Amino acid sequence: MSSPASPASPASPASPAKPRASRAAIAALLLGAYGRAAAALLLFSAWMGLLFAGFLFRGALHLLLVGAALLFPWRSFAPPVPSAPPAAPETADRPQD
């Protein structure tokens, strides 16, 4: 009696590996741009409050600032749309000298 082929055997086809989403990508999907901006503001406020209160935690306090900078949705804000250039004046309507 033969045993079924195990998934690790070379004869069986390999199933494609699913890519794992990073934590930042999951946070982006769950929070959205405004939620990420609010969370970054919360982290920044906590950093400022603890910094001014004198709690440095041997420099680990600055990880809050790094976390706020990484969480903020920098690419979500579109650049302003440039307005149309001013139209050139029509010279055909003017009389020639």
C-alpha positions in Angstrom: 0.0 0.0 0.0 1.4 3.3 -1.0 1.1 6.5 1.1 -0.2 9.7 -0.6 2.4 12.2 -1.7 3.4 14.7 0.9 3.2 18.4 -0.1 7.0 18.7 0.4 7.7 16.0 -2.2 9.2 17.2 -5.5 6.5 15.3 -7.5 3.6 17.4 -6.2 3.1 20.9 -7.7 4.1 23.7 -5.4 1.3 26.0 -4.4 2.0 29.7 -4.9 3.0 31.5 -1.8 0.7 34.3 -0.7 2.5 37.6 -0.1 2.1 38.8 3.4 1.0 42.4 3.9 3.2 44.5 6.1 1.9 46.1 9.2 2.0 49.5 7.6 -0.1 48.3 4.7 -2.7 46.8 7.1 -2.8 50.1 9.0 -3.3 52.0 5.8 -6.2 49.8 4.8 -7.8 49.9 8.2 -7.4 53.6 9.0 -7.4 55.4 5.7 -5.5 58.7 5.1 -7.4 60.8 7.8 -7.2 58.0 10.4 -3.5 57.7 9.8 -3.0 61.4 10.1 -5.0 61.4 13.3 -2.9 58.5 14.7 0.3 60.3 13.7 -0.9 63.4 15.4 -1.7 61.4 18.6 1.8 59.9 18.6 3.4 63.3 18.0 1.4 64.9 20.8 2.4 62.0 23.2 6.0 62.6 22.2 5.9 66.3 22.8 4.1 65.9 26.1 6.5 63.2 27.5 9.5 65.2 26.2 8.4 68.4 27.9 7.5 66.5 31.1 11.1 65.1 31.2 10.4 61.4 30.5 13.2 60.4 28.1 13.2 56.6 28.7 16.9 56.6 27.7 16.2 58.0 24.3 13.5 55.4 23.5 10.9 58.3 23.7 12.0 59.4 20.2 10.7 56.1 18.8 7.2 57.8 19.2 8.4 60.5 16.8 9.7 58.0 14.3 6.4 56.1 14.5 4.5 59.2 13.9 6.6 60.1 10.9 6.2 56.6 9.4 2.5 56.5 10.1 1.7 59.9 8.6 0.2 59.5 5.1 2.8 61.6 3.2 1.7 60.4 -0.3 -2.0 60.8 0.2 -2.0 64.5 -0.3 -2.1 65.4 -3.9 -0.2 68.4 -5.2 -2.3 71.4 -6.1 -3.6 71.4 -9.6 -2.0 74.2 -11.6 -4.4 76.7 -13.1 -4.7 77.2 -16.8 -2.1 79.7 -18.2 -3.5 83.1 -19.1 -4.8 83.3 -22.6 -2.6 85.2 -25.1 -4.3 88.4 -26.4 -5.7 88.2 -29.8 -3.7 90.3 -32.3 -6.0 89.7 -35.3 -8.7 92.0 -34.0 -6.3 95.0 -33.6 -5.8 97.3 -36.5 -2.3 97.3 -38.0 -0.3 100.6 -38.0 
